[in-house]
């Protein structure tokens, strides 16, 4: 069985971080995208899942301290986010070479290992 290189998994986090942050409306966020589980505004926010993911996987988080399984789980969440934001013309993804589809292919290949 081939072992997954943790540093390669960690590199895969750069792309979804950018995509998720680009999609978020943070102008009026009272916590500057730091999820606060005790704040009713955060709990009810429509961007709660994205905010939680960013807080758990930000550049300031020591991803190297997470287990390979934790990293894979967080990447699966990011895959769901990226995949759900693709437009319908990406249905033939095997032939698409856009940034989103290229990243999805890389992650899927890494997660199979």
N, C-alpha and C positions, 0 to 999 in steps of 0.2 A: 504494500500500500504506500502511495506517495504521500509524504507529509506536506502540509501547507506551510508556507513561509509566512510567519506572522507579519513581517515588515511589508510583504506584498499585499496582504489583506488591508493593512493600515493605509497604504497608498490609495486604495480604492475609495477611501472616505472623502477625499478631496472633492471629487465631482459631485456627489449628492449634497455635500455641505453647501456648495455654491448654488446648486439648483434649488434647494429648499430655502435658503436665505433669499434668493432672487424672487421666489414666489410669495414670500411672506410680506404682509402689510404691517410694518413695525413702527410707522410714524407715530401712532398714538399708544404704543405699548408702554404702560407705566413702569415696567420692569426691564426695559431694554433687552427683550428676548431672553430674560432669565426666568424660567418657569417657576412660579411660586404656588405650590400645592395648597397653601393655606388661603390664597386670595381667590375670592369668588369670581373676580374678573378673569383670572387665568383659567379656572376650572370650566367656565362657560365659554371661553374664547374658541372661535372656530378654527384657530390655528394651534390648538393645544398639542396635538400629536406631533406636529412638525417642531414645535417649540421644545417639547420634551426630548425629541430625537437630537436636536441641535445641542441642547444642554448636556446630553449624555455622550455626545460624540464630537464636540467642538475641538478646535485645534489646541485649546488649553487643557483638554482632558488627556490624561496619560493613557492613551489607548494601548500602549505596550504592556500595561499592567493587567489588561483584560485577557481572559482566556480566549483561545481560538474559537471556541464555541460561542462565547459572548459576541465576539467580533462578527462571526458568521450570522448570528441572529440579528444584529443591528444592520448588517448589509442586506438581509432579506427585507427588513422594513424599508430601507432605502430603495431597494428594487421595486417594491410595491408602489412607492411614491413616484419614482421616475416612470414606471410602466403606466400608472394611472394618468399621468399627464401627457402621454403621447397622443398625437392626433390620429384619426382613423387611417390616414395613409401609411402609417407604420405597421399595418397588419402584415405586410410582407417583409417583416423585419430581417429575414435572412439575407435580403439583398440591400438593405439600408445601411449606409455608412455614416449616418449623422452621429454627433457626439453622444446623444442619449443611447442609441442602439449599440454603438461601439462599446460604451461602458457596460451596458447590460450583458453583452456577450462576454466581456472580460470577467465580470462577476460570476456569471453562470458557469464559466469554465473553472474558475477558482473554487467555487462551492462544490463542484463535482469531485474535486480531488480529495 
